[in-house]
Amino acid sequence: MDTSLVSLSAVTARQLIGRRELSPVELLDACIARIEAINPAVNAIAGTCFERARDEARRAEAAVVRGEPLGLLHGLPLGVKDLEETAGLLTTYGSALFRDNVPARDNAMVARLRAAGAIVTAKTNTPEMGAGANTRNAVWGATGNPFNPLLNAGGSSGGSAVALATDMLPVCTGSDTGGSLRIPAALCGVVGFRPSPGLVPGDRKQLGWTPISVSGPMGRDVADTRLQLAAQAGLHPSDPLGYAVDAPAFADAQPVDVRTLRIGFTEDFGVCAVDDATRATFRAKMAALAPYVALCEPVELDMGEADRCFDVIRAQNFLASMRETYERDPSLLGPNTRANYEMGQKMSLVDAVWAHAEQTKLFRRFQAKFDEYDLIVSPTSSISPFPWSQWHLAEVNGRPLDNYYRWLGLTYVVTLLTNPALSLPCGVDHAGMPFGLQLVGPFRGDARVLDVAQALEAALRDDPALSRPLPDLSRLAAPVAELKSIVTDPPVLQGA
């Protein structure tokens, strides 16, 4: 295996391909070799289509030789989260109901990435129907954290985060409702970007007018993340929240002088359960960051009844998508998915109206803060990774949590606000595990968040306390049998 190829950033690999200095076939073969060597220890990869990918890589190479126009992602192997439909490749949604589901077409986002030249190589693991920030299901098993495979990799884009962190693939997709791009990025030491609703098309959403669920990019660094966004973004007739943008411009960073940045930071948004050790780590990170910027100070926020508001709005999505299955047989759904549906069953139209009104109030109050600050910064995760064998976190600081996703409050309160948010790797925590800072930008300020994040990343790169940590891949040399222990029956098909 040529490890120098798999460690190339997506941006660098694409530049080398365009200059005829890197063969898409060689890059793909190196990625497949890395998957075969490392995946048994972390179980990030679900269905694969290696032979089809090799055919596409050969065609990509021929296009380079012929001097044809090349897309933004030309020749780059791509991992697609297993919630996204891929033509001819098994898409299970992490559910036993879809063990042999092979879609006839790509969804809108995957189609765009293919059109930009990306080569779909594999699906990445996700919890059942994306419910929960612990990537485990009965179809593929659990995905282990690359820093310790017996710990949680986060979710629901956990497979993508791990595939990136271990250099299995240079480009991977994600999606986010309550933190599913940001949480796994933070726990695995990569970048996850939740874009503004409508920026990346979402043609699989049944409730197209709700802004809480989005698709978006992940990367090893900010430049890789924005390269993927440049291929994903833009108006699409399937998404009623979509809007026109100059999508390719997302690939180009505008300079930001970090010394001018005004940062308001919060440990908990005033309402979120956060572990005491995480609070201490975050305070230390902010103290270390302060000398780099113009202003770095605590900010007070009024988040009202954000928990209840998110409960109602989230439950609407599950009522829309799970009703037929639940009414046929509730046992067909896993515990997290079933809990979401049953929560929604108990709610009324009065609850829904209240929740949308409360969300509007939260939105308006929060936007005023950007008159004072360029960014609002918080921890991304409320706690260091816990064992994936736990379905979810049951308590914080000894106090019980009232549902399985309450520990995700730091990210889901931002979901309610609809502001773009990025999880940036920032050293390690008290337990030596990756720590992520959640950078929240102004309304529709996606490019601004990316520019600021990339500038901070560059400024902090040589500071070991604040830069991206890397997993020790030598510790992932042996398979971890426990990860597959929860599989009930193997999938019927592995894809074309």
C-alpha positions as CSV (number, residue, x, y, z in Angstrom):
1,M,0.0,0.0,0.0
2,D,1.3,3.5,-0.9
3,T,0.5,5.3,2.3
4,S,1.8,8.6,0.8
5,L,-1.2,8.5,-1.6
6,V,-3.9,8.0,0.9
7,S,-2.6,10.7,3.2
8,L,-2.9,13.3,0.4
9,S,-5.5,15.9,1.1
10,A,-8.5,15.9,-1.3
11,V,-7.4,19.3,-2.6
12,T,-3.8,18.1,-3.3
13,A,-4.9,14.9,-4.9
14,R,-7.3,16.7,-7.2
15,Q,-4.5,19.1,-8.2
16,L,-2.1,16.3,-8.9
17,I,-4.7,14.4,-11.0
18,G,-5.3,17.6,-13.0
19,R,-1.6,18.0,-13.7
20,R,-1.3,14.3,-14.7
21,E,1.0,13.6,-11.8
22,L,-1.4,11.2,-10.0
23,S,-3.4,8.4,-11.6
24,P,-7.0,8.1,-10.3
25,V,-6.5,4.3,-10.6
26,E,-3.5,4.4,-8.4
27,L,-5.2,6.6,-5.8
28,L,-8.3,4.3,-5.8
29,D,-6.2,1.2,-5.4
30,A,-4.3,2.8,-2.5
31,C,-7.7,3.7,-0.8
32,I,-9.0,0.1,-1.3
33,A,-5.8,-1.3,0.2
34,R,-6.2,1.0,3.2
35,I,-9.8,0.0,3.7
36,E,-8.9,-3.6,3.6
37,A,-6.1,-3.1,6.1
38,I,-7.8,-0.7,8.6
39,N,-11.5,-1.2,8.3
40,P,-11.7,-4.5,10.3
41,A,-10.4,-2.5,13.3
42,V,-13.0,0.3,13.1
43,N,-15.9,-1.0,10.9
44,A,-16.6,2.4,9.2
45,I,-17.4,1.0,5.7
46,A,-20.7,-0.6,4.8
47,G,-21.5,-1.6,1.2
48,T,-18.7,-1.4,-1.4
49,C,-18.5,-1.4,-5.2
50,F,-14.7,-1.6,-5.8
51,E,-14.8,-3.2,-9.3
52,R,-17.3,-0.6,-10.6
53,A,-15.1,2.1,-9.0
54,R,-12.0,0.7,-10.7
55,D,-13.8,0.9,-14.1
56,E,-14.8,4.5,-13.3
57,A,-11.2,5.4,-12.3
58,R,-9.9,4.0,-15.6
59,R,-12.3,6.2,-17.4
60,A,-11.4,9.2,-15.2
61,E,-7.7,8.6,-16.1
62,A,-8.5,8.4,-19.8
63,A,-10.4,11.7,-19.6
64,V,-7.3,13.4,-18.1
65,V,-5.0,12.0,-20.8
66,R,-7.4,13.2,-23.5
67,G,-7.4,16.7,-22.0
68,E,-11.1,16.8,-21.3
69,P,-12.6,19.4,-18.9
70,L,-12.4,18.0,-15.4
71,G,-14.9,18.4,-12.5
72,L,-14.0,19.7,-9.1
73,L,-13.7,16.2,-7.7
74,H,-12.4,14.4,-10.8
75,G,-10.9,11.1,-9.9
76,L,-11.4,11.3,-6.1
77,P,-12.7,8.2,-4.3
78,L,-15.9,9.0,-2.4
79,G,-17.6,7.5,0.6
80,V,-21.4,8.1,0.8
81,K,-23.2,7.9,4.1
82,D,-25.6,5.0,4.1
83,L,-28.6,7.2,4.4
84,E,-28.0,8.5,0.9
85,E,-29.4,6.6,-2.1
86,T,-26.7,5.4,-4.5
87,A,-27.6,3.8,-7.9
88,G,-26.6,0.2,-8.1
89,L,-25.0,0.2,-4.6
90,L,-26.7,-1.2,-1.5
91,T,-28.3,1.5,0.7
92,T,-29.6,0.1,3.9
93,Y,-30.2,3.2,6.1
94,G,-28.7,1.0,8.8
95,S,-32.0,-0.8,9.0
96,A,-32.8,-4.5,8.8
97,L,-35.8,-3.6,6.7
98,F,-33.5,-2.6,3.8
99,R,-30.8,-5.2,3.9
100,D,-31.1,-5.9,0.2
101,N,-32.2,-2.4,-1.0
102,V,-30.3,-1.4,-4.2
103,P,-31.6,1.9,-5.5
104,A,-32.1,2.5,-9.2
105,R,-30.8,6.1,-9.0
106,D,-28.6,8.4,-7.0
107,N,-30.3,11.0,-4.9
108,A,-29.7,14.7,-5.8
109,M,-26.6,15.2,-3.7
110,V,-24.8,12.0,-4.8
111,A,-25.7,12.8,-8.4
112,R,-24.0,16.2,-8.1
113,L,-20.8,14.6,-6.6
114,R,-20.7,12.1,-9.4
115,A,-21.2,14.8,-12.0
116,A,-18.2,16.6,-10.4
117,G,-16.1,13.6,-11.1
118,A,-16.1,11.8,-7.7
119,I,-15.9,8.0,-7.8
120,V,-18.4,6.3,-5.5
121,T,-16.4,3.6,-3.8
122,A,-18.2,2.7,-0.6
123,K,-21.0,3.5,1.7
124,T,-20.2,4.6,5.3
125,N,-21.9,3.3,8.4
126,T,-24.7,5.1,10.2
127,P,-27.1,4.3,13.1
128,E,-30.6,3.0,12.1
129,M,-32.3,5.7,10.1
130,G,-29.7,8.1,11.4
131,A,-31.3,8.2,14.8
132,G,-28.6,8.8,17.5
133,A,-25.0,9.9,17.8
134,N,-23.7,6.4,18.2
135,T,-23.0,4.6,14.9
136,R,-24.2,1.1,15.5
137,N,-26.9,-1.1,13.8
138,A,-27.9,-4.7,13.4
139,V,-27.0,-4.7,9.7
140,W,-23.3,-3.7,9.7
141,G,-22.4,-3.6,13.4
142,A,-20.8,-0.7,15.3
143,T,-18.2,1.8,14.1
144,G,-15.4,2.3,16.6
145,N,-13.5,5.5,17.3
146,P,-10.1,5.5,15.5
147,F,-8.4,6.6,18.7
148,N,-10.0,3.7,20.6
149,P,-12.2,1.3,18.7
150,L,-14.2,0.3,21.8
151,L,-15.4,3.9,22.2
152,N,-18.1,5.8,20.3
153,A,-17.2,7.4,17.0
154,G,-20.3,9.7,17.2
155,G,-23.1,9.8,14.7
156,S,-25.0,9.7,12.7
157,S,-22.2,10.3,10.2
158,G,-19.8,8.2,12.2
159,G,-18.6,6.0,9.4
160,S,-17.7,9.0,7.2
161,A,-15.8,10.6,10.1
162,V,-13.7,7.5,10.8
163,A,-13.0,6.8,7.1
164,L,-11.6,10.3,6.8
165,A,-9.6,10.2,10.1
166,T,-7.9,6.9,9.1
167,D,-7.2,8.0,5.5
168,M,-9.4,5.3,4.0
169,L,-11.1,7.8,1.6
170,P,-10.3,11.5,0.8
171,V,-14.0,12.6,0.4
172,C,-17.0,11.5,2.5
173,T,-20.5,12.8,2.8
174,G,-22.6,13.5,5.9
175,S,-26.0,14.8,7.1
176,D,-27.1,16.5,10.2
177,T,-30.3,17.0,12.1
178,G,-29.2,17.4,15.8
179,G,-25.5,17.3,15.2
180,S,-24.8,14.3,12.9
181,L,-22.1,16.1,10.9
182,R,-20.6,17.9,13.8
183,I,-20.5,15.3,16.7
184,P,-18.6,12.5,14.8
185,A,-16.2,15.1,13.4
186,A,-15.4,16.3,16.9
187,L,-15.1,12.8,18.4
188,C,-12.8,11.6,15.5
189,G,-10.7,14.7,14.9
190,V,-12.0,15.8,11.5
191,V,-14.0,18.7,10.1
192,G,-17.8,18.5,9.8
193,F,-19.8,21.4,8.3
194,R,-23.6,21.9,8.8
195,P,-24.6,24.3,6.0
196,S,-27.5,26.6,5.9
197,P,-30.8,24.8,5.1
198,G,-31.4,24.5,1.4
199,L,-27.7,25.1,0.4
200,V,-27.2,21.4,-0.4
201,P,-30.2,19.8,-2.0
202,G,-32.2,17.3,0.1
203,D,-34.6,15.4,-2.1
204,R,-35.1,12.5,0.3
205,K,-36.8,14.7,3.0
206,Q,-40.5,14.0,3.2
207,L,-41.1,17.4,5.1
208,G,-39.3,19.5,2.6
209,W,-40.2,22.8,4.3
210,T,-38.6,22.0,7.6
211,P,-35.0,23.4,8.0
212,I,-33.7,21.0,10.7
213,S,-32.3,18.2,8.5
214,V,-29.5,19.0,6.0
215,S,-26.8,17.2,4.0
216,G,-23.3,18.5,3.9
217,P,-19.5,17.9,3.7
218,M,-16.9,16.4,5.9
219,G,-13.1,16.5,5.4
220,R,-9.8,16.1,7.1
221,D,-9.4,19.8,7.0
222,V,-11.4,22.9,6.0
223,A,-10.1,23.2,2.5
224,D,-11.2,19.6,1.7
225,T,-14.6,20.2,3.3
226,R,-15.2,23.3,1.2
227,L,-14.1,21.6,-2.0
228,Q,-16.8,19.0,-1.5
229,L,-19.4,21.8,-0.7
230,A,-18.5,23.5,-3.9
231,A,-19.6,20.4,-5.8
232,Q,-22.7,19.8,-3.6
233,A,-24.3,23.3,-3.3
234,G,-26.8,25.1,-5.4
235,L,-30.5,25.4,-6.3
236,H,-32.3,22.1,-7.0
237,P,-36.0,21.7,-7.9
238,S,-36.5,19.0,-5.3
239,D,-35.7,21.2,-2.3
240,P,-38.2,24.0,-1.5
241,L,-35.7,25.7,0.8
242,G,-33.1,25.8,-1.9
243,Y,-31.6,29.0,-3.2
244,A,-29.1,30.0,-6.0
245,V,-25.5,30.5,-5.1
246,D,-22.1,30.6,-6.9
247,A,-21.3,27.1,-5.7
248,P,-17.7,26.8,-7.2
249,A,-16.7,29.9,-5.2
250,F,-17.0,27.9,-2.0
251,A,-13.7,26.1,-2.9
252,D,-11.8,29.4,-2.8
253,A,-11.0,30.8,0.6
254,Q,-11.0,34.6,1.1
255,P,-8.3,35.9,3.4
256,V,-9.1,36.5,7.1
257,D,-6.8,38.1,9.6
258,V,-7.5,36.1,12.8
259,R,-6.1,39.0,14.8
260,T,-9.3,41.0,14.0
261,L,-11.7,38.3,15.0
262,R,-14.3,38.9,17.7
263,I,-15.3,35.6,19.4
264,G,-18.1,35.2,21.9
265,F,-18.0,31.8,23.6
266,T,-20.4,29.7,25.6
267,E,-19.9,26.5,27.5
268,D,-23.6,25.4,27.3
269,F,-25.8,28.0,25.6
270,G,-27.4,28.4,29.0
271,V,-29.5,25.3,28.7
272,C,-27.3,22.3,27.7
273,A,-26.1,19.5,29.9
274,V,-22.2,19.5,29.7
275,D,-19.8,17.3,31.5
276,D,-17.6,19.1,34.0
277,A,-14.4,17.8,32.5
278,T,-15.5,19.0,29.1
279,R,-16.2,22.4,30.6
280,A,-12.7,22.6,32.0
281,T,-11.2,21.5,28.7
282,F,-13.2,24.1,26.8
283,R,-12.1,26.9,29.2
284,A,-8.5,25.9,28.7
285,K,-8.9,25.9,24.9
286,M,-10.5,29.4,25.0
287,A,-7.7,30.7,27.2
288,A,-5.1,29.3,24.7
289,L,-7.1,30.7,21.7
290,A,-7.5,34.2,23.1
291,P,-4.0,35.5,22.3
292,Y,-4.6,34.7,18.6
293,V,-7.7,36.9,18.2
294,A,-8.9,40.5,18.9
295,L,-11.7,39.5,21.4
296,C,-12.5,36.2,23.1
297,E,-15.1,36.6,25.8
298,P,-18.1,34.8,27.3
299,V,-21.4,35.6,25.8
300,E,-24.8,35.3,27.4
301,L,-27.6,33.7,25.4
302,D,-31.3,33.3,26.0
303,M,-32.3,30.0,24.5
304,G,-35.8,29.8,26.0
305,E,-37.3,26.3,25.9
306,A,-34.9,25.0,23.2
307,D,-35.0,21.4,24.5
308,R,-38.8,21.1,24.2
309,C,-38.8,23.0,20.9
310,F,-36.3,20.6,19.4
311,D,-38.3,17.6,20.7
312,V,-41.4,18.7,18.9
313,I,-39.8,19.7,15.6
314,R,-37.6,16.6,15.5
315,A,-40.6,14.3,16.2
316,Q,-42.5,15.6,13.2
317,N,-39.8,14.2,10.9
318,F,-40.1,10.8,12.4
319,L,-43.9,10.8,12.3
320,A,-43.7,11.6,8.6
321,S,-41.1,9.0,7.7
322,M,-41.9,6.1,10.1
323,R,-45.7,6.0,10.3
324,E,-46.3,3.2,7.9
325,T,-43.6,0.9,9.4
326,Y,-44.6,1.6,13.0
327,E,-48.3,1.0,12.3
328,R,-47.4,-2.3,10.6
329,D,-45.2,-3.5,13.5
330,P,-43.4,-1.3,16.0
331,S,-40.8,-4.0,16.6
332,L,-39.5,-3.5,13.1
333,L,-37.9,-0.3,14.3
334,G,-34.9,0.0,16.6
335,P,-35.2,1.6,20.1
336,N,-34.0,5.1,19.1
337,T,-36.2,5.3,16.0
338,R,-39.2,3.9,17.9
339,A,-38.7,6.3,20.8
340,N,-38.8,9.3,18.4
341,Y,-42.0,8.1,16.8
342,E,-43.7,7.5,20.1
343,M,-42.7,10.9,21.4
344,G,-44.4,12.4,18.3
345,Q,-47.5,10.4,18.8
346,K,-48.2,12.2,22.1
347,M,-47.9,15.6,20.6
348,S,-50.7,17.8,19.2
349,L,-51.1,20.6,16.6
350,V,-50.9,23.0,19.5
351,D,-47.5,21.6,20.4
352,A,-46.3,22.0,16.8
353,V,-47.6,25.6,16.5
354,W,-45.9,26.5,19.8
355,A,-42.6,24.9,18.7
356,H,-42.4,26.8,15.4
357,A,-43.2,30.1,17.2
358,E,-40.5,29.4,19.8
359,Q,-38.0,28.5,17.1
360,T,-38.7,31.9,15.5
361,K,-38.1,33.8,18.7
362,L,-34.9,31.9,19.3
363,F,-33.7,32.7,15.8
364,R,-34.4,36.4,16.1
365,R,-32.7,36.8,19.4
366,F,-29.6,34.9,18.3
367,Q,-29.0,36.8,15.1
368,A,-28.6,40.1,17.1
369,K,-25.4,38.6,18.6
370,F,-23.6,39.0,15.3
371,D,-23.6,42.7,15.7
372,E,-21.0,42.1,18.4
373,Y,-19.2,39.0,17.3
374,D,-17.9,37.3,14.2
375,L,-18.4,33.8,15.7
376,I,-20.2,32.2,18.6
377,V,-18.0,29.3,19.8
378,S,-18.9,26.3,22.0
379,P,-17.7,22.8,22.6
380,T,-19.1,20.5,19.9
381,S,-19.7,17.5,22.2
382,S,-20.8,17.6,25.8
383,I,-18.6,14.7,26.8
384,S,-15.6,12.7,25.8
385,P,-16.4,9.5,23.8
386,F,-18.1,6.8,25.8
387,P,-18.2,3.1,24.9
388,W,-20.3,2.4,21.8
389,S,-21.7,-0.6,23.7
390,Q,-23.9,2.0,25.5
391,W,-26.8,2.9,23.3
392,H,-26.6,6.5,24.5
393,L,-25.5,8.7,27.3
394,A,-27.8,8.3,30.3
395,E,-26.5,11.0,32.6
396,V,-24.2,14.0,32.8
397,N,-22.4,14.9,36.0
398,G,-24.5,12.3,37.8
399,R,-27.8,13.8,36.7
400,P,-30.1,11.6,34.5
401,L,-31.0,12.8,31.0
402,D,-34.6,12.6,30.0
403,N,-34.1,11.1,26.5
404,Y,-31.5,9.4,24.4
405,Y,-30.3,12.5,22.5
406,R,-30.3,15.1,25.3
407,W,-26.5,14.9,25.5
408,L,-26.5,16.5,22.0
409,G,-27.9,19.8,23.1
410,L,-24.8,21.8,22.1
411,T,-25.4,21.0,18.5
412,Y,-29.2,20.7,18.3
413,V,-29.8,24.2,19.8
414,V,-27.8,25.5,16.8
415,T,-29.8,23.3,14.5
416,L,-32.9,25.2,15.7
417,L,-31.3,28.5,14.9
418,T,-30.5,27.4,11.3
419,N,-27.1,29.2,11.3
420,P,-24.2,27.5,9.6
421,A,-21.9,25.7,12.0
422,L,-18.6,23.9,11.7
423,S,-16.8,21.5,14.0
424,L,-13.1,22.3,14.0
425,P,-10.5,19.8,15.5
426,C,-8.8,21.5,18.5
427,G,-6.3,19.2,20.2
428,V,-7.4,16.6,22.7
429,D,-9.5,16.5,25.9
430,H,-8.7,15.4,29.4
431,A,-8.9,11.8,28.3
432,G,-6.6,12.2,25.3
433,M,-9.5,11.9,22.8
434,P,-10.2,14.5,20.0
435,F,-11.8,17.7,21.0
436,G,-13.9,19.8,18.7
437,L,-14.9,23.5,18.7
438,Q,-18.3,24.3,17.3
439,L,-17.9,27.6,15.2
440,V,-21.3,29.2,14.6
441,G,-21.5,31.9,12.0
442,P,-24.1,34.5,11.0
443,F,-27.3,33.7,9.2
444,R,-26.6,32.5,5.7
445,G,-22.9,33.2,6.3
446,D,-21.6,29.8,5.1
447,A,-18.7,31.2,3.2
448,R,-17.7,33.4,6.1
449,V,-17.7,30.5,8.6
450,L,-15.5,28.5,6.2
451,D,-13.1,31.4,5.7
452,V,-12.8,32.1,9.4
453,A,-12.4,28.3,10.2
454,Q,-9.7,27.9,7.6
455,A,-7.8,30.9,8.9
456,L,-8.0,29.7,12.5
457,E,-6.9,26.2,11.4
458,A,-3.8,27.7,9.7
459,A,-3.0,29.9,12.7
460,L,-3.3,27.0,15.2
461,R,-1.6,24.4,13.0
462,D,1.7,24.5,14.9
463,D,0.1,24.6,18.4
464,P,-0.2,21.0,19.6
465,A,-2.9,22.1,22.2
466,L,-5.1,23.5,19.5
467,S,-4.4,21.7,16.2
468,R,-5.9,18.5,14.7
469,P,-4.9,15.3,16.5
470,L,-4.1,12.2,14.4
471,P,-4.9,8.6,15.4
472,D,-2.1,6.0,15.8
473,L,-2.9,3.7,12.9
474,S,-0.4,1.1,14.2
475,R,-2.9,0.4,17.0
476,L,-5.5,-0.5,14.4
477,A,-3.6,-3.4,12.8
478,A,-5.8,-6.1,14.2
479,P,-9.6,-6.7,13.7
480,V,-11.9,-5.8,16.5
481,A,-14.4,-8.6,16.7
482,E,-16.7,-6.8,19.1
483,L,-17.7,-4.3,16.4
484,K,-19.5,-7.1,14.4
485,S,-21.0,-8.8,17.5
486,I,-24.4,-6.9,17.1
487,V,-25.0,-7.9,13.5
488,T,-28.0,-10.2,13.2
489,D,-27.9,-11.3,9.5
490,P,-25.4,-10.2,6.9
491,P,-26.8,-8.0,4.0
492,V,-28.0,-9.9,1.0
493,L,-26.0,-7.8,-1.5
494,Q,-22.8,-5.8,-1.2
495,G,-23.6,-3.6,-4.2
496,A,-22.6,-3.6,-7.9
